[in-house]
Amino acid sequence: MGYRKETEMIVDNKRGLDYSTANQPLYYSTAFLRPDLNAEDGYLYVRHGNPNRDKLEEKLAELENGRYAYAFNSGMSAISAALMTFSPGDHIIMPADMYGGTYQLVKTILKRFGLSFTEVDQTNINNVTDAVNANTKAIYIETPSNPTLKVTNIKAITQFASANNIKTLVDNTFMTPLGQNPLDLSADIVIHSATKFLSGHSDLIAGAVIVNDDDISMLLKELQVVMGLALGTYDCWTLNQHLKTLGIRWEQSISNTEKIHRFLTAHPKIEKVYYPSDNAVHMSQANHAGAVISFKLKNEDQAQKFADHLKIPLISVSLGGVETILSHPKTSSHKDLSESEQREKEITDGLFRLSVGIENSDDLITDLQAALETI
């Protein structure tokens, strides 16, 4: 990713001066003035657009090598909008281990509007091709998946989909645009929960959808405006600021994760580590294995004790922050699944997902080591 100078120029006509600033001003207004009654250019009402959202969307499109980007008021709004570009009667193939919020969305709300869904293990492309029927219009991908970091071959699926007039959607939240660019692999729609790594400070909730196709772009804009799903002005401004440090945040988190991976893999009290660094498919479509790692304790009944003795990681449900965040999928993101569904997806008492932040790696490993010694 290249870096370019960012300035904002404001013209003061009364004084004949130009003010160039390092940071874009916050245009905190719901209404914009019209130069005349028939004016069609410029901004009208904040739900339709404003300078802060335009600047953010320009950056998001550039990060994903896309032509159009749309900022939404949450990751779930972004996912909902992307899936609502399809029509009643359309069939969409989903990953069997999809994000819990996406699972609830397709299981309940979107079925009311005539969309149908089939869940398959997408690590085997034959499962995907076998699920296609006459009204299949899309394949939705999450790779690496949450929380067991299974890998789907994006290129293999996009090639199959393109040959069969099927759209592909990729949730790229875990890898960020710095680690993986699905549009470059011929995906049609890329989705982000910008709450996570793109923002990186656990202080706002946002989503993004990036596309190249003109028709899909028009549908997304309509959904963003008509349904009021656009990201608010202040959060657009804040996310613009946070994106300036994405590169250095991401690099530090990656470095820390690689060291923690080596530590966990060698530790006798860890039953299994989930991290795609040795997955050839993943490494062929991404720059590295990412900053999220999951692991399972050998003594699963000691999960609470292990968490209680950690001092640095936040015990929470989110990810992608500058803070290291430890989550327990069985009691958080995947708690609404039945016991059989949890077992099928390897969601057990001893499974943890660690989103690695930018703290000192030695401190993180020392903390993990001390907590593991107590169980």
Contacts in CASP RR format, 6 or more apart in sequence:
PFRMAT RR
TARGET T0000
AUTHOR 0000-0000-0000
METHOD contacts of the structure
MODEL  1
MGYRKETEMIVDNKRGLDYSTANQPLYYSTAFLRPDLNAEDGYLYVRHGN
PNRDKLEEKLAELENGRYAYAFNSGMSAISAALMTFSPGDHIIMPADMYG
GTYQLVKTILKRFGLSFTEVDQTNINNVTDAVNANTKAIYIETPSNPTLK
VTNIKAITQFASANNIKTLVDNTFMTPLGQNPLDLSADIVIHSATKFLSG
HSDLIAGAVIVNDDDISMLLKELQVVMGLALGTYDCWTLNQHLKTLGIRW
EQSISNTEKIHRFLTAHPKIEKVYYPSDNAVHMSQANHAGAVISFKLKNE
DQAQKFADHLKIPLISVSLGGVETILSHPKTSSHKDLSESEQREKEITDG
LFRLSVGIENSDDLITDLQAALETI
1 63 0 8 1.000
1 177 0 8 1.000
1 178 0 8 1.000
1 247 0 8 1.000
6 22 0 8 1.000
6 24 0 8 1.000
6 244 0 8 1.000
7 20 0 8 1.000
7 21 0 8 1.000
7 22 0 8 1.000
8 20 0 8 1.000
8 21 0 8 1.000
8 23 0 8 1.000
8 24 0 8 1.000
8 25 0 8 1.000
9 18 0 8 1.000
9 19 0 8 1.000
9 20 0 8 1.000
9 21 0 8 1.000
10 18 0 8 1.000
10 19 0 8 1.000
10 21 0 8 1.000
10 25 0 8 1.000
11 17 0 8 1.000
11 18 0 8 1.000
11 19 0 8 1.000
12 18 0 8 1.000
12 19 0 8 1.000
23 241 0 8 1.000
24 51 0 8 1.000
24 52 0 8 1.000
24 55 0 8 1.000
24 237 0 8 1.000
24 240 0 8 1.000
25 51 0 8 1.000
26 52 0 8 1.000
26 233 0 8 1.000
26 234 0 8 1.000
26 237 0 8 1.000
27 50 0 8 1.000
27 51 0 8 1.000
27 52 0 8 1.000
27 233 0 8 1.000
28 233 0 8 1.000
28 234 0 8 1.000
29 46 0 8 1.000
29 50 0 8 1.000
29 233 0 8 1.000
30 45 0 8 1.000
30 46 0 8 1.000
31 44 0 8 1.000
31 45 0 8 1.000
31 46 0 8 1.000
32 42 0 8 1.000
32 43 0 8 1.000
32 44 0 8 1.000
32 45 0 8 1.000
32 46 0 8 1.000
32 50 0 8 1.000
34 44 0 8 1.000
43 49 0 8 1.000
43 50 0 8 1.000
43 51 0 8 1.000
46 232 0 8 1.000
46 233 0 8 1.000
47 225 0 8 1.000
47 228 0 8 1.000
47 230 0 8 1.000
48 225 0 8 1.000
49 225 0 8 1.000
49 230 0 8 1.000
50 233 0 8 1.000
50 236 0 8 1.000
52 233 0 8 1.000
52 236 0 8 1.000
52 237 0 8 1.000
52 240 0 8 1.000
53 71 0 8 1.000
53 230 0 8 1.000
53 231 0 8 1.000
53 232 0 8 1.000
53 233 0 8 1.000
53 236 0 8 1.000
55 236 0 8 1.000
55 240 0 8 1.000
56 71 0 8 1.000
56 231 0 8 1.000
56 236 0 8 1.000
56 239 0 8 1.000
56 240 0 8 1.000
56 243 0 8 1.000
57 68 0 8 1.000
57 69 0 8 1.000
57 70 0 8 1.000
57 71 0 8 1.000
57 208 0 8 1.000
58 69 0 8 1.000
59 69 0 8 1.000
59 240 0 8 1.000
59 243 0 8 1.000
60 69 0 8 1.000
60 71 0 8 1.000
60 192 0 8 1.000
60 194 0 8 1.000
60 198 0 8 1.000
60 208 0 8 1.000
60 210 0 8 1.000
61 67 0 8 1.000
61 68 0 8 1.000
61 69 0 8 1.000
61 210 0 8 1.000
63 177 0 8 1.000
63 178 0 8 1.000
63 210 0 8 1.000
63 243 0 8 1.000
64 172 0 8 1.000
64 177 0 8 1.000
64 181 0 8 1.000
64 182 0 8 1.000
64 183 0 8 1.000
64 190 0 8 1.000
64 210 0 8 1.000
65 177 0 8 1.000
65 181 0 8 1.000
65 183 0 8 1.000
65 184 0 8 1.000
66 183 0 8 1.000
66 210 0 8 1.000
66 211 0 8 1.000
66 212 0 8 1.000
67 211 0 8 1.000
67 212 0 8 1.000
67 217 0 8 1.000
68 210 0 8 1.000
68 211 0 8 1.000
68 212 0 8 1.000
68 217 0 8 1.000
68 220 0 8 1.000
69 208 0 8 1.000
69 209 0 8 1.000
69 210 0 8 1.000
69 211 0 8 1.000
70 78 0 8 1.000
70 81 0 8 1.000
70 208 0 8 1.000
70 209 0 8 1.000
70 210 0 8 1.000
70 217 0 8 1.000
70 220 0 8 1.000
70 221 0 8 1.000
70 224 0 8 1.000
70 230 0 8 1.000
71 194 0 8 1.000
71 206 0 8 1.000
71 207 0 8 1.000
71 208 0 8 1.000
71 230 0 8 1.000
71 231 0 8 1.000
71 236 0 8 1.000
71 239 0 8 1.000
72 78 0 8 1.000
72 81 0 8 1.000
72 206 0 8 1.000
72 207 0 8 1.000
72 208 0 8 1.000
72 209 0 8 1.000
72 224 0 8 1.000
72 229 0 8 1.000
72 230 0 8 1.000
72 231 0 8 1.000
73 205 0 8 1.000
73 206 0 8 1.000
73 207 0 8 1.000
73 228 0 8 1.000
73 229 0 8 1.000
73 230 0 8 1.000
73 231 0 8 1.000
73 232 0 8 1.000
73 235 0 8 1.000
74 193 0 8 1.000
74 195 0 8 1.000
74 205 0 8 1.000
74 206 0 8 1.000
74 207 0 8 1.000
75 191 0 8 1.000
75 192 0 8 1.000
75 193 0 8 1.000
75 194 0 8 1.000
75 195 0 8 1.000
75 205 0 8 1.000
75 206 0 8 1.000
75 207 0 8 1.000
75 208 0 8 1.000
76 101 0 8 1.000
76 102 0 8 1.000
76 105 0 8 1.000
76 193 0 8 1.000
77 207 0 8 1.000
77 229 0 8 1.000
78 191 0 8 1.000
78 192 0 8 1.000
78 193 0 8 1.000
78 194 0 8 1.000
78 207 0 8 1.000
78 208 0 8 1.000
78 209 0 8 1.000
79 102 0 8 1.000
79 105 0 8 1.000
79 171 0 8 1.000
79 191 0 8 1.000
80 105 0 8 1.000
80 109 0 8 1.000
80 110 0 8 1.000
80 229 0 8 1.000
81 209 0 8 1.000
81 220 0 8 1.000
81 223 0 8 1.000
81 224 0 8 1.000
81 227 0 8 1.000
81 229 0 8 1.000
82 169 0 8 1.000
82 189 0 8 1.000
82 191 0 8 1.000
82 209 0 8 1.000
82 220 0 8 1.000
83 92 0 8 1.000
83 105 0 8 1.000
83 106 0 8 1.000
83 110 0 8 1.000
83 115 0 8 1.000
83 138 0 8 1.000
83 140 0 8 1.000
83 169 0 8 1.000
84 110 0 8 1.000
84 113 0 8 1.000
84 223 0 8 1.000
85 189 0 8 1.000
85 216 0 8 1.000
85 219 0 8 1.000
85 220 0 8 1.000
85 223 0 8 1.000
86 92 0 8 1.000
86 115 0 8 1.000
86 137 0 8 1.000
86 138 0 8 1.000
86 167 0 8 1.000
87 137 0 8 1.000
88 113 0 8 1.000
88 114 0 8 1.000
88 115 0 8 1.000
89 114 0 8 1.000
89 115 0 8 1.000
89 116 0 8 1.000
89 135 0 8 1.000
90 114 0 8 1.000
90 115 0 8 1.000
90 116 0 8 1.000
90 135 0 8 1.000
90 136 0 8 1.000
90 137 0 8 1.000
90 138 0 8 1.000
91 115 0 8 1.000
91 116 0 8 1.000
91 117 0 8 1.000
91 118 0 8 1.000
91 133 0 8 1.000
91 135 0 8 1.000
91 136 0 8 1.000
91 137 0 8 1.000
92 106 0 8 1.000
92 115 0 8 1.000
92 116 0 8 1.000
92 117 0 8 1.000
92 118 0 8 1.000
92 136 0 8 1.000
92 137 0 8 1.000
92 138 0 8 1.000
92 139 0 8 1.000
92 140 0 8 1.000
93 117 0 8 1.000
93 118 0 8 1.000
93 119 0 8 1.000
93 120 0 8 1.000
93 128 0 8 1.000
93 131 0 8 1.000
93 132 0 8 1.000
93 136 0 8 1.000
93 138 0 8 1.000
93 139 0 8 1.000
93 140 0 8 1.000
94 102 0 8 1.000
94 106 0 8 1.000
94 117 0 8 1.000
94 118 0 8 1.000
94 119 0 8 1.000
94 120 0 8 1.000
94 140 0 8 1.000
95 119 0 8 1.000
95 120 0 8 1.000
95 121 0 8 1.000
95 122 0 8 1.000
95 140 0 8 1.000
95 141 0 8 1.000
95 142 0 8 1.000
95 145 0 8 1.000
95 152 0 8 1.000
96 119 0 8 1.000
96 120 0 8 1.000
96 121 0 8 1.000
96 122 0 8 1.000
96 344 0 8 1.000
96 345 0 8 1.000
97 121 0 8 1.000
97 142 0 8 1.000
97 145 0 8 1.000
97 146 0 8 1.000
97 148 0 8 1.000
97 150 0 8 1.000
97 345 0 8 1.000
98 106 0 8 1.000
98 119 0 8 1.000
98 140 0 8 1.000
98 142 0 8 1.000
98 145 0 8 1.000
98 146 0 8 1.000
99 142 0 8 1.000
99 146 0 8 1.000
99 171 0 8 1.000
99 333 0 8 1.000
100 146 0 8 1.000
100 333 0 8 1.000
100 334 0 8 1.000
100 336 0 8 1.000
100 337 0 8 1.000
101 333 0 8 1.000
102 140 0 8 1.000
102 142 0 8 1.000
102 171 0 8 1.000
103 337 0 8 1.000
104 336 0 8 1.000
106 115 0 8 1.000
106 117 0 8 1.000
107 117 0 8 1.000
110 117 0 8 1.000
111 117 0 8 1.000
116 135 0 8 1.000
118 131 0 8 1.000
120 127 0 8 1.000
120 128 0 8 1.000
120 130 0 8 1.000
120 131 0 8 1.000
121 127 0 8 1.000
121 150 0 8 1.000
122 128 0 8 1.000
122 141 0 8 1.000
122 143 0 8 1.000
122 150 0 8 1.000
122 152 0 8 1.000
122 157 0 8 1.000
123 150 0 8 1.000
123 151 0 8 1.000
123 152 0 8 1.000
125 153 0 8 1.000
125 156 0 8 1.000
125 157 0 8 1.000
125 160 0 8 1.000
128 139 0 8 1.000
128 157 0 8 1.000
128 160 0 8 1.000
129 160 0 8 1.000
132 164 0 8 1.000
132 166 0 8 1.000
136 164 0 8 1.000
136 166 0 8 1.000
137 166 0 8 1.000
137 167 0 8 1.000
138 166 0 8 1.000
138 167 0 8 1.000
138 168 0 8 1.000
138 169 0 8 1.000
139 157 0 8 1.000
139 161 0 8 1.000
139 166 0 8 1.000
139 167 0 8 1.000
139 168 0 8 1.000
139 169 0 8 1.000
140 168 0 8 1.000
140 169 0 8 1.000
140 171 0 8 1.000
141 152 0 8 1.000
141 154 0 8 1.000
141 157 0 8 1.000
141 168 0 8 1.000
141 169 0 8 1.000
141 170 0 8 1.000
141 171 0 8 1.000
141 182 0 8 1.000
141 187 0 8 1.000
142 152 0 8 1.000
142 170 0 8 1.000
142 171 0 8 1.000
142 174 0 8 1.000
143 150 0 8 1.000
143 151 0 8 1.000
143 152 0 8 1.000
143 154 0 8 1.000
143 170 0 8 1.000
143 174 0 8 1.000
143 175 0 8 1.000
143 282 0 8 1.000
144 150 0 8 1.000
144 151 0 8 1.000
144 174 0 8 1.000
144 175 0 8 1.000
144 276 0 8 1.000
144 282 0 8 1.000
144 290 0 8 1.000
144 292 0 8 1.000
145 151 0 8 1.000
145 152 0 8 1.000
146 174 0 8 1.000
146 329 0 8 1.000
146 333 0 8 1.000
146 353 0 8 1.000
147 274 0 8 1.000
147 294 0 8 1.000
147 327 0 8 1.000
147 329 0 8 1.000
147 333 0 8 1.000
147 334 0 8 1.000
147 347 0 8 1.000
147 351 0 8 1.000
147 353 0 8 1.000
148 274 0 8 1.000
148 294 0 8 1.000
148 345 0 8 1.000
148 346 0 8 1.000
148 351 0 8 1.000
149 174 0 8 1.000
149 274 0 8 1.000
149 275 0 8 1.000
149 276 0 8 1.000
149 292 0 8 1.000
149 293 0 8 1.000
149 294 0 8 1.000
151 276 0 8 1.000
151 279 0 8 1.000
151 281 0 8 1.000
151 282 0 8 1.000
152 281 0 8 1.000
153 281 0 8 1.000
153 285 0 8 1.000
154 168 0 8 1.000
154 170 0 8 1.000
154 182 0 8 1.000
154 185 0 8 1.000
154 187 0 8 1.000
154 285 0 8 1.000
155 185 0 8 1.000
155 186 0 8 1.000
155 285 0 8 1.000
157 168 0 8 1.000
158 168 0 8 1.000
158 185 0 8 1.000
158 186 0 8 1.000
158 187 0 8 1.000
159 186 0 8 1.000
160 166 0 8 1.000
161 167 0 8 1.000
161 168 0 8 1.000
162 186 0 8 1.000
167 188 0 8 1.000
167 189 0 8 1.000
167 216 0 8 1.000
168 182 0 8 1.000
168 186 0 8 1.000
168 187 0 8 1.000
168 188 0 8 1.000
168 189 0 8 1.000
169 187 0 8 1.000
169 188 0 8 1.000
169 189 0 8 1.000
169 190 0 8 1.000
169 191 0 8 1.000
170 182 0 8 1.000
170 187 0 8 1.000
170 189 0 8 1.000
170 190 0 8 1.000
170 191 0 8 1.000
171 191 0 8 1.000
171 192 0 8 1.000
171 193 0 8 1.000
172 180 0 8 1.000
172 181 0 8 1.000
172 182 0 8 1.000
172 190 0 8 1.000
172 191 0 8 1.000
172 192 0 8 1.000
173 191 0 8 1.000
173 192 0 8 1.000
173 193 0 8 1.000
173 196 0 8 1.000
173 197 0 8 1.000
174 197 0 8 1.000
174 290 0 8 1.000
174 292 0 8 1.000
174 319 0 8 1.000
175 286 0 8 1.000
175 290 0 8 1.000
176 192 0 8 1.000
176 197 0 8 1.000
176 198 0 8 1.000
176 246 0 8 1.000
176 250 0 8 1.000
178 246 0 8 1.000
178 247 0 8 1.000
178 250 0 8 1.000
178 287 0 8 1.000
179 250 0 8 1.000
179 286 0 8 1.000
179 287 0 8 1.000
179 288 0 8 1.000
179 290 0 8 1.000
180 285 0 8 1.000
180 286 0 8 1.000
180 287 0 8 1.000
181 190 0 8 1.000
182 190 0 8 1.000
183 190 0 8 1.000
183 210 0 8 1.000
183 211 0 8 1.000
183 212 0 8 1.000
185 285 0 8 1.000
188 211 0 8 1.000
188 212 0 8 1.000
188 213 0 8 1.000
188 216 0 8 1.000
189 209 0 8 1.000
189 210 0 8 1.000
189 211 0 8 1.000
189 216 0 8 1.000
190 209 0 8 1.000
190 210 0 8 1.000
190 211 0 8 1.000
191 207 0 8 1.000
191 208 0 8 1.000
191 209 0 8 1.000
192 198 0 8 1.000
192 207 0 8 1.000
192 208 0 8 1.000
192 209 0 8 1.000
192 210 0 8 1.000
193 206 0 8 1.000
193 207 0 8 1.000
194 206 0 8 1.000
194 207 0 8 1.000
194 208 0 8 1.000
194 239 0 8 1.000
195 204 0 8 1.000
195 205 0 8 1.000
195 206 0 8 1.000
195 207 0 8 1.000
195 318 0 8 1.000
196 318 0 8 1.000
196 319 0 8 1.000
196 320 0 8 1.000
196 321 0 8 1.000
196 355 0 8 1.000
197 246 0 8 1.000
197 249 0 8 1.000
197 250 0 8 1.000
197 253 0 8 1.000
197 291 0 8 1.000
197 319 0 8 1.000
197 320 0 8 1.000
197 321 0 8 1.000
198 206 0 8 1.000
198 208 0 8 1.000
198 239 0 8 1.000
198 242 0 8 1.000
198 243 0 8 1.000
198 246 0 8 1.000
199 206 0 8 1.000
199 238 0 8 1.000
199 239 0 8 1.000
199 242 0 8 1.000
199 321 0 8 1.000
200 242 0 8 1.000
200 246 0 8 1.000
200 249 0 8 1.000
200 320 0 8 1.000
200 321 0 8 1.000
200 322 0 8 1.000
201 242 0 8 1.000
201 321 0 8 1.000
201 322 0 8 1.000
202 318 0 8 1.000
202 320 0 8 1.000
202 321 0 8 1.000
202 322 0 8 1.000
202 323 0 8 1.000
202 325 0 8 1.000
203 238 0 8 1.000
204 235 0 8 1.000
204 238 0 8 1.000
204 239 0 8 1.000
205 235 0 8 1.000
206 231 0 8 1.000
206 235 0 8 1.000
206 239 0 8 1.000
207 231 0 8 1.000
209 220 0 8 1.000
211 217 0 8 1.000
211 220 0 8 1.000
223 229 0 8 1.000
224 230 0 8 1.000
231 239 0 8 1.000
249 321 0 8 1.000
249 322 0 8 1.000
249 357 0 8 1.000
249 358 0 8 1.000
250 291 0 8 1.000
252 357 0 8 1.000
252 358 0 8 1.000
253 290 0 8 1.000
253 291 0 8 1.000
253 320 0 8 1.000
253 356 0 8 1.000
253 357 0 8 1.000
253 358 0 8 1.000
254 288 0 8 1.000
254 290 0 8 1.000
254 291 0 8 1.000
255 361 0 8 1.000
256 291 0 8 1.000
256 324 0 8 1.000
256 356 0 8 1.000
256 357 0 8 1.000
256 358 0 8 1.000
256 359 0 8 1.000
256 361 0 8 1.000
256 364 0 8 1.000
257 275 0 8 1.000
257 289 0 8 1.000
257 290 0 8 1.000
257 291 0 8 1.000
257 292 0 8 1.000
257 293 0 8 1.000
257 356 0 8 1.000
258 277 0 8 1.000
258 289 0 8 1.000
259 361 0 8 1.000
259 365 0 8 1.000
260 293 0 8 1.000
260 354 0 8 1.000
260 356 0 8 1.000
260 361 0 8 1.000
260 364 0 8 1.000
260 365 0 8 1.000
260 368 0 8 1.000
261 273 0 8 1.000
261 275 0 8 1.000
261 277 0 8 1.000
261 289 0 8 1.000
261 293 0 8 1.000
263 365 0 8 1.000
263 368 0 8 1.000
263 369 0 8 1.000
264 270 0 8 1.000
264 273 0 8 1.000
264 293 0 8 1.000
264 295 0 8 1.000
264 368 0 8 1.000
265 273 0 8 1.000
267 369 0 8 1.000
267 372 0 8 1.000
268 298 0 8 1.000
269 297 0 8 1.000
269 298 0 8 1.000
269 299 0 8 1.000
269 372 0 8 1.000
269 375 0 8 1.000
270 295 0 8 1.000
270 296 0 8 1.000
270 297 0 8 1.000
270 298 0 8 1.000
270 372 0 8 1.000
271 295 0 8 1.000
271 296 0 8 1.000
271 297 0 8 1.000
271 298 0 8 1.000
272 295 0 8 1.000
272 296 0 8 1.000
273 293 0 8 1.000
273 294 0 8 1.000
273 295 0 8 1.000
273 296 0 8 1.000
274 293 0 8 1.000
274 294 0 8 1.000
274 295 0 8 1.000
274 296 0 8 1.000
275 289 0 8 1.000
275 293 0 8 1.000
275 294 0 8 1.000
276 282 0 8 1.000
276 283 0 8 1.000
276 286 0 8 1.000
276 289 0 8 1.000
276 290 0 8 1.000
277 283 0 8 1.000
277 288 0 8 1.000
277 289 0 8 1.000
279 289 0 8 1.000
282 289 0 8 1.000
283 289 0 8 1.000
291 320 0 8 1.000
291 355 0 8 1.000
291 356 0 8 1.000
291 357 0 8 1.000
292 319 0 8 1.000
292 320 0 8 1.000
292 353 0 8 1.000
292 354 0 8 1.000
292 355 0 8 1.000
292 356 0 8 1.000
293 353 0 8 1.000
293 354 0 8 1.000
293 356 0 8 1.000
294 351 0 8 1.000
294 352 0 8 1.000
294 353 0 8 1.000
294 354 0 8 1.000
295 351 0 8 1.000
295 352 0 8 1.000
295 354 0 8 1.000
296 346 0 8 1.000
296 348 0 8 1.000
296 350 0 8 1.000
296 351 0 8 1.000
296 352 0 8 1.000
297 303 0 8 1.000
297 306 0 8 1.000
297 350 0 8 1.000
297 352 0 8 1.000
297 375 0 8 1.000
299 375 0 8 1.000
300 348 0 8 1.000
300 349 0 8 1.000
300 350 0 8 1.000
301 349 0 8 1.000
302 375 0 8 1.000
303 328 0 8 1.000
303 349 0 8 1.000
303 350 0 8 1.000
303 352 0 8 1.000
305 374 0 8 1.000
305 375 0 8 1.000
306 352 0 8 1.000
306 371 0 8 1.000
306 372 0 8 1.000
306 374 0 8 1.000
306 375 0 8 1.000
307 315 0 8 1.000
307 326 0 8 1.000
307 328 0 8 1.000
307 352 0 8 1.000
307 371 0 8 1.000
309 370 0 8 1.000
309 371 0 8 1.000
309 374 0 8 1.000
310 326 0 8 1.000
310 367 0 8 1.000
310 368 0 8 1.000
310 371 0 8 1.000
311 367 0 8 1.000
311 370 0 8 1.000
312 324 0 8 1.000
312 359 0 8 1.000
312 363 0 8 1.000
312 364 0 8 1.000
312 367 0 8 1.000
313 323 0 8 1.000
313 324 0 8 1.000
313 325 0 8 1.000
313 326 0 8 1.000
313 354 0 8 1.000
313 364 0 8 1.000
313 367 0 8 1.000
314 323 0 8 1.000
314 324 0 8 1.000
314 325 0 8 1.000
314 326 0 8 1.000
315 325 0 8 1.000
315 326 0 8 1.000
315 327 0 8 1.000
315 328 0 8 1.000
316 325 0 8 1.000
316 326 0 8 1.000
316 327 0 8 1.000
317 327 0 8 1.000
317 332 0 8 1.000
317 333 0 8 1.000
318 325 0 8 1.000
318 327 0 8 1.000
318 355 0 8 1.000
319 325 0 8 1.000
319 327 0 8 1.000
319 353 0 8 1.000
319 355 0 8 1.000
320 355 0 8 1.000
320 357 0 8 1.000
321 355 0 8 1.000
321 357 0 8 1.000
322 357 0 8 1.000
322 358 0 8 1.000
323 357 0 8 1.000
323 359 0 8 1.000
324 354 0 8 1.000
324 355 0 8 1.000
324 356 0 8 1.000
324 357 0 8 1.000
324 359 0 8 1.000
324 364 0 8 1.000
325 354 0 8 1.000
325 355 0 8 1.000
325 357 0 8 1.000
326 352 0 8 1.000
326 353 0 8 1.000
326 354 0 8 1.000
326 355 0 8 1.000
327 333 0 8 1.000
327 352 0 8 1.000
327 353 0 8 1.000
327 355 0 8 1.000
328 350 0 8 1.000
328 351 0 8 1.000
328 352 0 8 1.000
328 353 0 8 1.000
329 347 0 8 1.000
329 351 0 8 1.000
329 352 0 8 1.000
329 353 0 8 1.000
330 342 0 8 1.000
330 347 0 8 1.000
330 348 0 8 1.000
330 349 0 8 1.000
330 350 0 8 1.000
330 351 0 8 1.000
334 342 0 8 1.000
334 345 0 8 1.000
334 347 0 8 1.000
337 345 0 8 1.000
337 347 0 8 1.000
341 347 0 8 1.000
342 348 0 8 1.000
356 364 0 8 1.000
END
